[in-house]
Amino acid sequence: MKSIAVNGIGTIGKRVADAVSAQDDMKIVGVCKTKPDFEARAAIEKGYDLYMAIPEREQLFKDAGIEVAGTVDDMIEEADLVVDCTPGKVGRTNLEKYKKAGTKAIYQGGEDHDLTGISFNSFSNYDESYGADYSRVVSCNTTGLTRTLYPISQIADIKKVRAVMVRRGADPNEVKKGPINSIVPNPPKVPSHHGPDVGTVMKGIDITTMALLVPTTLMHEHNIMVELNNEVSTDDIIDVLDKRSRVILAEASMGLGSTAELMEYAKELGRSRNDLYEIPVWKESINVVDNELYYMQAVHQESDVVPENVDCIRAMLEMESDNEKSIKKTNEAMGIL
């Protein structure tokens, strides 16, 4: 059993903690928060040892009646590996802590690739993180793109990818963010960062992306166009995606014609927090015309990277050298299709 700590239990961190706890070869030794809020209280109720990110706030935790096990430095010393889920750009300041303690660390997509020099996807480059001290699980959008493009690349010679990301304006709990009544190019230039980020885990791929924000909190949606150097049929693409775990074919004709209905589907699956770890691809959208593939997919931004973090732990701690074995183990423990 490997000892794992989670630094920051917000949207991603609390999900990673629960996912690690579901595995039989790793355990949570601590989670860390900056303030004594409902997520801190919920962590204790789940049996996690809670640590403080800011020691000077100890009295705030005491006043809230929330018991802490120590400071973030104490937690790091207890762990074989820390999953850093602190807000984007904050993780960089934690690196020296991890190095000083000799503890391995996984970062999230909010940090830049150059922080670790290695980015991770379970499908495409598991081996790069095997035994590494530091790695970075790519963002929800990059994970979503790679989840479908990589299996396609196994049956088709990809010449060029162009993708338009329609991104949710904010996560459901982010009440101070928008937009409320507008569509925002984000960024208002081409390419967006998503394409180069895919290139960190699928080396050599020619991909250009553009993105915009819309007034929804549920999911992202991707419109993907792939130029191919060889002939493949629509049925070939459907078949390879249908066989790939962590990808599901969603049929609008069966009532799954929108992101809202996909979230309702996650509820019907009985998922914790209504999470949809899989990338749903609308089956009706898949079409190959003159060696160009078109398809549409959705990304549940709160959860699709969670199983990747579990697999990255196994790679970095050399618990499993075969990526498909790790994927299978993670999937079974989390009930992923």
Phi, psi and chi 1 to 4 in degrees:
 res  aa     phi    psi   chi1   chi2   chi3   chi4
   1 MET       -  119.9  -66.4  -78.5  -74.6      -
   2 LYS   -89.3  144.0  -63.9  -64.7 -175.9  178.4
   3 SER   -95.7  120.5  -62.9      -      -      -
   4 ILE  -119.5  135.2  -49.5  -58.2      -      -
   5 ALA  -114.2  150.2      -      -      -      -
   6 VAL  -120.1  116.5  179.1      -      -      -
   7 ASN   -95.5  100.9 -169.1    0.8      -      -
   8 GLY   101.6  108.7      -      -      -      -
   9 ILE  -116.9   59.8   49.6  168.8      -      -
  10 GLY   -89.8 -140.7      -      -      -      -
  11 THR   -53.2  -49.9  -61.4      -      -      -
  12 ILE   -86.2  -44.5  -60.6  -60.4      -      -
  13 GLY   -58.5  -43.7      -      -      -      -
  14 LYS   -67.3  -31.0   61.1 -171.8  176.7 -174.7
  15 ARG   -72.8  -39.5  -72.1  170.9  164.0   84.6
  16 VAL   -63.3  -41.7  169.5      -      -      -
  17 ALA   -59.2  -44.7      -      -      -      -
  18 ASP   -67.2  -36.9  -70.3   -8.1      -      -
  19 ALA   -66.7  -42.0      -      -      -      -
  20 VAL   -62.6  -41.5  167.7      -      -      -
  21 SER   -64.1  -24.2  -65.1      -      -      -
  22 ALA   -78.7  -13.6      -      -      -      -
  23 GLN   -84.6  156.4  -47.5  -59.1  -47.9      -
  24 ASP  -101.3    4.4   63.9    8.5      -      -
  25 ASP  -122.0   11.7   54.4   -6.4      -      -
  26 MET  -153.8  160.4   57.0 -174.5   78.3      -
  27 LYS  -145.4  156.3   62.5 -179.0  179.7  179.2
  28 ILE   -87.8  124.5  -68.5  -68.4      -      -
  29 VAL  -103.0   -8.4  -65.7      -      -      -
  30 GLY   175.3  152.2      -      -      -      -
  31 VAL  -129.3  156.2  -61.8      -      -      -
  32 CYS  -129.1  139.2 -169.3      -      -      -
  33 LYS  -133.0  154.7  -77.5  -71.6  -71.1 -177.8
  34 THR   -89.0  -20.7   60.3      -      -      -
  35 LYS  -147.0  157.2   56.7 -173.8  177.0 -178.1
  36 PRO   -86.2   73.5   31.7  -34.9      -      -
  37 ASP  -103.8 -168.6   59.4    9.2      -      -
  38 PHE   -64.6  -30.5   74.1   95.6      -      -
  39 GLU   -69.0  -36.1  -71.7  173.4  -35.0      -
  40 ALA   -64.0  -44.8      -      -      -      -
  41 ARG   -64.3  -41.1 -167.1  177.5  -59.2  -81.0
  42 ALA   -63.8  -36.8      -      -      -      -
  43 ALA   -61.9  -42.6      -      -      -      -
  44 ILE   -65.9  -40.2  -71.3  178.3      -      -
  45 GLU   -63.4  -26.8  -70.8  173.2   -7.0      -
  46 LYS   -82.6   -6.3  -71.8 -176.2  176.0 -177.9
  47 GLY    96.9    8.7      -      -      -      -
  48 TYR   -81.5  140.9  -60.2  140.9      -      -
  49 ASP   -73.8  128.5  -74.5  -17.7      -      -
  50 LEU  -103.7  132.3 -179.7   69.5      -      -
  51 TYR  -118.9  156.5  -67.8   80.2      -      -
  52 MET   -96.3  133.6  -62.9  176.5  -64.5      -
  53 ALA   -78.3  -28.5      -      -      -      -
  54 ILE  -123.8   99.2  -56.1  172.5      -      -
  55 PRO   -55.5  -30.7  -25.8   35.4      -      -
  56 GLU   -65.1  -12.2  -67.5   77.5   12.3      -
  57 ARG   -96.5   15.0  -66.2 -176.8  178.3  176.8
  58 GLU   -54.7  -40.4 -177.3  176.4    6.3      -
  59 GLN   -65.1  -32.9 -169.8   59.7   46.6      -
  60 LEU   -61.8  -41.0  -67.7  178.8      -      -
  61 PHE   -66.9  -41.9  -75.9   86.3      -      -
  62 LYS   -62.4  -43.6  -71.8 -178.1  177.5  178.5
  63 ASP   -63.1  -30.2  -68.2  -15.3      -      -
  64 ALA   -85.5   -2.0      -      -      -      -
  65 GLY    71.7   26.9      -      -      -      -
  66 ILE  -109.1  117.7  -65.0  177.6      -      -
  67 GLU   -82.5  134.1 -177.0  178.8   -7.2      -
  68 VAL  -114.0  151.4  -65.5      -      -      -
  69 ALA   -91.7  -11.2      -      -      -      -
  70 GLY   153.5 -160.6      -      -      -      -
  71 THR   -97.4  171.1   67.6      -      -      -
  72 VAL   -59.3  -34.8   62.1      -      -      -
  73 ASP   -64.8  -38.6  -66.5  -33.0      -      -
  74 ASP   -62.2  -42.6  -62.7  -33.3      -      -
  75 MET   -63.2  -43.1 -178.3 -173.8   74.8      -
  76 ILE   -59.5  -39.1  -66.6  168.5      -      -
  77 GLU   -64.2  -26.4  -68.0  -71.8  -14.5      -
  78 GLU   -81.8  -14.2  -66.3  -67.6  -38.7      -
  79 ALA  -104.4  149.0      -      -      -      -
  80 ASP   -79.0  -28.6  -65.3  -49.8      -      -
  81 LEU  -154.7  142.2 -179.1  148.3      -      -
  82 VAL  -110.6  130.5  176.8      -      -      -
  83 VAL   -94.5  111.2 -177.7      -      -      -
  84 ASP   -87.7  110.1 -169.5  -59.1      -      -
  85 CYS  -117.2   29.7  -62.9      -      -      -
  86 THR   -72.6  163.4   56.4      -      -      -
  87 PRO   -56.9  152.4  -25.9   35.1      -      -
  88 GLY   -49.9  137.4      -      -      -      -
  89 LYS    77.3  -10.9  -45.1  -50.4  176.5 -171.3
  90 VAL   -80.4  -33.6  173.0      -      -      -
  91 GLY   -58.3  -30.1      -      -      -      -
  92 ARG   -58.7  -35.6 -174.7  176.3  -69.1  -87.6
  93 THR   -71.9  -16.8   65.1      -      -      -
  94 ASN   -87.6  -12.6  -65.9  -34.0      -      -
  95 LEU   -58.7  -41.5 -174.9   57.4      -      -
  96 GLU   -64.0  -33.5  -73.2  -53.6  -46.2      -
  97 LYS   -60.9  -45.6  -68.8  178.7 -178.8  -71.0
  98 TYR   -66.7  -41.4  -55.2  142.9      -      -
  99 LYS   -64.2  -43.4  -73.2 -177.7  176.2 -179.9
 100 LYS   -60.7  -38.4 -177.8  179.1  178.7 -179.6
 101 ALA   -83.4  -10.3      -      -      -      -
 102 GLY    69.6   30.0      -      -      -      -
 103 THR  -106.4  132.9  -56.2      -      -      -
 104 LYS   -69.9  157.6  -62.2 -170.7  177.0 -164.4
 105 ALA  -147.4  144.2      -      -      -      -
 106 ILE  -111.5  132.2  -64.6  172.6      -      -
 107 TYR  -106.4  168.8  -73.7   92.9      -      -
 108 GLN  -106.4  174.9  -54.2  -54.6  -55.8      -
 109 GLY   -67.1  -11.9      -      -      -      -
 110 GLY   -70.9  -16.3      -      -      -      -
 111 GLU   -92.2  156.8  -57.4  -64.1  -19.7      -
 112 ASP   -76.8  151.1  -65.5  -30.4      -      -
 113 HIS   -58.0  -35.3  171.1   74.6      -      -
 114 ASP   -69.3  -11.1   65.2    4.5      -      -
 115 LEU   -63.0  -40.5  177.6   62.0      -      -
 116 THR  -111.3  -25.5   59.4      -      -      -
 117 GLY    77.6   -4.7      -      -      -      -
 118 ILE  -134.4  129.8  -55.6  173.1      -      -
 119 SER  -117.3  157.3  -69.1      -      -      -
 120 PHE  -127.0  136.3  179.4   87.9      -      -
 121 ASN  -139.3  135.8  177.3  -92.3      -      -
 122 SER   -60.5  -34.9  -59.4      -      -      -
 123 PHE   -80.1  -48.4  -67.8    1.5      -      -
 124 SER   -94.3  -29.1   63.2      -      -      -
 125 ASN  -149.8   40.5   71.1  -27.7      -      -
 126 TYR   -50.8  -42.1 -177.0   95.9      -      -
 127 ASP   -62.9  -29.8  -68.8  -12.0      -      -
 128 GLU   -62.2  -30.1  -78.1 -171.0   53.9      -
 129 SER   -94.4   -1.2  -66.5      -      -      -
 130 TYR   -65.1  117.1 -168.3   78.2      -      -
 131 GLY    78.9    0.9      -      -      -      -
 132 ALA   -69.6  154.7      -      -      -      -
 133 ASP   -82.9  -34.4  -70.7  -28.8      -      -
 134 TYR  -140.6  138.4  -51.7  102.6      -      -
 135 SER  -147.8  173.9 -171.7      -      -      -
 136 ARG  -138.8  119.7  163.3 -175.5  171.9  -94.9
 137 VAL   -78.2  124.7  171.3      -      -      -
 138 VAL   -66.2  166.6  -68.9      -      -      -
 139 SER   -64.2  170.5   71.7      -      -      -
 140 CYS   -59.0  -42.9   53.3      -      -      -
 141 ASN   -68.7  -42.6  -82.3  -54.5      -      -
 142 THR   -65.7  -40.1  -55.0      -      -      -
 143 THR   -60.3  -44.4  -64.7      -      -      -
 144 GLY   -61.9  -44.1      -      -      -      -
 145 LEU   -63.6  -45.0  -72.1  166.7      -      -
 146 THR   -68.1  -36.0  -52.7      -      -      -
 147 ARG   -55.5  -36.2  -77.1  -99.3 -172.9   92.3
 148 THR   -99.3  -35.2   52.8      -      -      -
 149 LEU   -68.8  -36.4  -74.2  171.1      -      -
 150 TYR   -64.4  -49.5 -174.3   74.8      -      -
 151 PRO   -62.2  -33.5   14.0  -25.8      -      -
 152 ILE   -63.2  -38.9  -70.9  169.3      -      -
 153 SER   -66.0  -17.7   74.1      -      -      -
 154 GLN   -77.8  -17.5  -57.8  -55.1  -72.6      -
 155 ILE  -120.1   -6.3   65.2  163.9      -      -
 156 ALA  -138.6  147.7      -      -      -      -
 157 ASP   -90.0  102.9 -178.3   11.4      -      -
 158 ILE   -78.5  122.8  -66.3  177.0      -      -
 159 LYS   -88.5  -44.5  177.5 -178.7  179.3 -178.9
 160 LYS  -160.6  143.5 -175.4 -174.8  -62.3 -177.5
 161 VAL  -123.6  135.1  179.4      -      -      -
 162 ARG  -128.3  132.1  -60.0  -65.5  178.7 -100.6
 163 ALA  -141.5  140.3      -      -      -      -
 164 VAL  -113.8  120.3  178.8      -      -      -
 165 MET   -99.1  120.9  -97.6   87.4   59.5      -
 166 VAL   -98.3  105.6 -177.7      -      -      -
 167 ARG  -100.9  144.8  -59.0  173.8   59.4 -154.5
 168 ARG   -63.7  146.0   58.8   94.6 -178.6   99.2
 169 GLY   -69.4  -33.9      -      -      -      -
 170 ALA  -163.4  161.4      -      -      -      -
 171 ASP   -70.3  158.6  -77.4  -14.7      -      -
 172 PRO   -55.0  -31.9  -29.1   37.0      -      -
 173 ASN   -90.7   -0.1   67.5  -28.6      -      -
 174 GLU   -90.1   80.7  -66.3  174.2  -27.5      -
 175 VAL   -73.4  -15.1  -63.5      -      -      -
 176 LYS   -98.0    6.4  -65.6 -176.8  179.6 -179.7
 177 LYS  -110.4  164.1  -68.5 -173.1  177.3 -178.3
 178 GLY  -137.8 -158.9      -      -      -      -
 179 PRO   -79.4  158.3   30.4  -35.9      -      -
 180 ILE   -95.8  -39.2  -65.5  174.4      -      -
 181 ASN  -145.5   55.0 -171.6   28.4      -      -
 182 SER  -162.0  165.5   65.0      -      -      -
 183 ILE  -113.3  127.0  -62.5  172.1      -      -
 184 VAL  -119.0  114.4 -177.2      -      -      -
 185 PRO   -58.0  126.7  -24.2   35.2      -      -
 186 ASN  -144.4   90.8 -175.5 -102.5      -      -
 187 PRO   -86.5  166.4   33.7  -37.5      -      -
 188 PRO   -82.9   44.8   30.7  -35.1      -      -
 189 LYS  -151.5  163.3   62.3  179.7 -178.2  178.8
 190 VAL  -124.9  131.7  179.1      -      -      -
 191 PRO   -87.3  162.7   33.6  -36.8      -      -
 192 SER   -78.9  173.6   66.1      -      -      -
 193 HIS   -71.6  -13.7   74.0  -85.6      -      -
 194 HIS   -65.1  -40.6  -52.5   91.2      -      -
 195 GLY   -61.9  -53.6      -      -      -      -
 196 PRO   -57.7  -32.0  -28.1   36.0      -      -
 197 ASP   -67.7  -38.6 -151.7   26.7      -      -
 198 VAL   -59.0  -36.9  172.8      -      -      -
 199 GLY   -63.8  -16.9      -      -      -      -
 200 THR   -76.5  -18.9   66.2      -      -      -
 201 VAL  -118.9  -15.9  -68.6      -      -      -
 202 MET  -124.1   85.7  -72.1 -175.8   67.3      -
 203 LYS   -60.6  134.4  -58.9  -62.2 -169.3  -65.5
 204 GLY    86.4   -4.6      -      -      -      -
 205 ILE   -72.6  137.8 -170.5  169.8      -      -
 206 ASP   -94.3  102.2 -177.5  -13.2      -      -
 207 ILE  -138.3  132.3  176.4  169.7      -      -
 208 THR  -123.2  134.6  -60.1      -      -      -
 209 THR  -127.7  154.7   53.9      -      -      -
 210 MET  -138.1  153.2   53.2 -159.0  -51.4      -
 211 ALA  -143.7  155.2      -      -      -      -
 212 LEU  -147.8  157.5   47.6   92.0      -      -
 213 LEU  -104.2  142.0  -63.3  177.0      -      -
 214 VAL  -131.6  161.0  -64.5      -      -      -
 215 PRO   -76.7   73.6  -14.5   30.0      -      -
 216 THR  -147.4  156.9 -178.4      -      -      -
 217 THR  -116.5   -2.1   65.0      -      -      -
 218 LEU   -77.5  -57.1  -64.7  176.7      -      -
 219 MET  -154.2  167.6  -56.9 -178.9   81.0      -
 220 HIS   -91.0  161.7  -57.1  -55.7      -      -
 221 GLU  -136.0  136.0 -170.1  -91.3  -13.2      -
 222 HIS  -116.1  137.8  -63.8  170.7      -      -
 223 ASN  -115.0  113.9  -55.5  -70.8      -      -
 224 ILE  -119.7  133.6  -56.9  168.9      -      -
 225 MET  -125.7  125.4  -64.1  142.6  -82.4      -
 226 VAL  -125.6  115.6 -173.9      -      -      -
 227 GLU   -81.9  134.5  -71.4 -172.7   41.8      -
 228 LEU  -117.6  145.8  -54.5  171.7      -      -
 229 ASN   -89.6   -8.5  -75.4  -40.7      -      -
 230 ASN  -134.4  166.2   60.6  -47.0      -      -
 231 GLU   -85.8  124.3  -69.9 -171.7   13.0      -
 232 VAL  -134.4  155.2  -64.5      -      -      -
 233 SER   -97.9  164.6   68.8      -      -      -
 234 THR   -57.5  -41.0  -61.6      -      -      -
 235 ASP   -63.8  -34.2  -73.8  -18.4      -      -
 236 ASP   -62.1  -42.9  -68.9  -26.8      -      -
 237 ILE   -67.2  -44.8  -59.4  -62.0      -      -
 238 ILE   -57.8  -42.9  -69.7  173.2      -      -
 239 ASP   -64.6  -44.9 -175.7   59.7      -      -
 240 VAL   -69.6  -35.8   73.8      -      -      -
 241 LEU   -73.5  -34.2  -67.2  178.5      -      -
 242 ASP   -66.2  -31.0 -167.9   33.2      -      -
 243 LYS   -85.3  -15.9  -69.9  177.9  178.7  176.2
 244 ARG   -83.5  123.3  178.9   65.4  -95.5 -179.3
 245 SER   -66.2  159.8   69.1      -      -      -
 246 ARG    66.5   11.0  -60.6 -173.1 -171.4  172.8
 247 VAL  -131.3  135.7  175.3      -      -      -
 248 ILE  -128.0  145.6   56.6  174.7      -      -
 249 LEU   -90.2  116.8  -65.3 -179.6      -      -
 250 ALA  -100.6  134.4      -      -      -      -
 251 GLU  -110.5  119.8  -62.5 -176.3   55.2      -
 252 ALA   -60.7  -33.0      -      -      -      -
 253 SER   -65.5  -16.4   62.2      -      -      -
 254 MET  -101.2   15.5  -64.4  -63.4  -69.5      -
 255 GLY    92.2   11.5      -      -      -      -
 256 LEU  -112.2   54.1  -63.8  175.5      -      -
 257 GLY   -94.5    6.1      -      -      -      -
 258 SER  -152.0  166.7   69.6      -      -      -
 259 THR   -66.4  -32.7   54.7      -      -      -
 260 ALA   -62.5  -42.1      -      -      -      -
 261 GLU   -71.2  -30.9  -71.3  157.3  -34.8      -
 262 LEU   -66.1  -37.9  -72.2  169.2      -      -
 263 MET   -67.1  -33.4  -74.0  -73.4   88.8      -
 264 GLU   -67.2  -35.5 -170.0   67.4   20.1      -
 265 TYR   -62.3  -41.8  174.8   58.2      -      -
 266 ALA   -60.2  -37.7      -      -      -      -
 267 LYS   -62.5  -42.0  -65.5  176.4 -174.2  177.0
 268 GLU   -66.0  -27.5  -68.8  -57.8  -48.3      -
 269 LEU   -73.8  -10.0  -69.3  173.8      -      -
 270 GLY    75.9   26.5      -      -      -      -
 271 ARG   -73.1  143.0  -65.2  -75.4  177.2   78.6
 272 SER   -60.0  132.6  172.6      -      -      -
 273 ARG    60.5   15.5  -57.6 -173.2 -178.2   90.5
 274 ASN    61.5   32.5  -54.8  -35.4      -      -
 275 ASP   -75.0  141.3  -72.9  -20.7      -      -
 276 LEU  -120.7   92.1 -167.5   61.7      -      -
 277 TYR   -68.7  -29.3  -51.8  108.3      -      -
 278 GLU   -75.8  157.5  -58.1   86.3  -11.2      -
 279 ILE   -96.0  111.4  -58.7  -57.2      -      -
 280 PRO   -82.5  127.6   21.8  -22.5      -      -
 281 VAL  -109.9  127.6  178.2      -      -      -
 282 TRP   -71.3  114.5  -83.2  -75.1      -      -
 283 LYS   -58.0  -39.9 -174.6  175.2 -179.1  179.8
 284 GLU   -65.3  -22.4  -68.4   94.6  -25.5      -
 285 SER   -80.9  -17.7   74.2      -      -      -
 286 ILE   -72.1  122.2  -57.9  171.3      -      -
 287 ASN  -155.9  135.0 -165.0   19.5      -      -
 288 VAL  -113.7  121.9  178.4      -      -      -
 289 VAL  -131.5  118.7  179.7      -      -      -
 290 ASP    50.4   52.0  -64.5  -29.5      -      -
 291 ASN    61.5   25.4  -78.9   19.8      -      -
 292 GLU  -124.7  126.2 -173.1  155.5   10.6      -
 293 LEU   -98.3  135.8  162.4   64.9      -      -
 294 TYR  -123.4  138.2  -55.8   88.6      -      -
 295 TYR  -161.0  161.7   65.4   99.0      -      -
 296 MET  -123.0  142.6  -59.8  176.3 -175.8      -
 297 GLN  -144.5  165.4   66.3 -178.0   30.2      -
 298 ALA  -121.7  158.6      -      -      -      -
 299 VAL  -136.3  120.5  173.0      -      -      -
 300 HIS   -83.6  100.0 -174.5 -141.9      -      -
 301 GLN   -63.3  -19.8   75.9  -77.7   -4.8      -
 302 GLU   -82.5  -16.0  -63.2  175.6  -76.9      -
 303 SER  -137.4  -16.5   67.4      -      -      -
 304 ASP   -66.5  -24.4   72.7  -42.9      -      -
 305 VAL   -84.1   -8.3  -58.6      -      -      -
 306 VAL   -63.5  -50.3  174.0      -      -      -
 307 PRO   -64.1  -27.9   19.6  -31.5      -      -
 308 GLU   -63.2  -37.7  -50.1  -67.5  -45.1      -
 309 ASN   -62.2  -40.4  -85.5  -87.5      -      -
 310 VAL   -63.8  -45.5  175.9      -      -      -
 311 ASP   -64.3  -37.3  -66.2  -29.4      -      -
 312 CYS   -64.4  -36.9 -167.1      -      -      -
 313 ILE   -58.4  -47.4  -69.8  169.3      -      -
 314 ARG   -63.3  -37.7  -72.2 -157.1 -177.2   93.1
 315 ALA   -67.1  -50.3      -      -      -      -
 316 MET   -66.1  -35.3  -69.3  174.6   62.9      -
 317 LEU   -91.2    8.5  -66.5  178.5      -      -
 318 GLU    55.1   41.2  -58.9 -180.0   50.0      -
 319 MET   -85.7  -24.4  -60.2  164.8   67.3      -
 320 GLU  -155.6  122.6  177.0   54.5   68.9      -
 321 SER   -87.0  -19.6   59.8      -      -      -
 322 ASP   -97.1  115.8 -174.3  -37.9      -      -
 323 ASN   -62.6  -37.6   73.2  -47.3      -      -
 324 GLU   -67.8  -31.5  -71.5  -65.0  -16.0      -
 325 LYS   -68.3  -39.9  -71.9 -177.5  179.3  179.0
 326 SER   -66.8  -44.3  179.2      -      -      -
 327 ILE   -57.4  -45.8  -71.3  168.4      -      -
 328 LYS   -62.5  -43.4 -174.8  174.2 -174.1  -68.1
 329 LYS   -64.4  -45.2 -171.6  174.6 -177.8   64.3
 330 THR   -62.4  -46.8  -58.0      -      -      -
 331 ASN   -57.7  -45.9  -70.5   -7.1      -      -
 332 GLU   -64.6  -39.9  -70.8  177.2   -9.9      -
 333 ALA   -69.1  -30.2      -      -      -      -
 334 MET  -103.7   -1.2  -63.8  178.1   64.6      -
 335 GLY    70.5   33.6      -      -      -      -
 336 ILE   -88.1  138.0  -63.8  174.2      -      -
 337 LEU   -78.5      -  -57.2  174.6      -      -
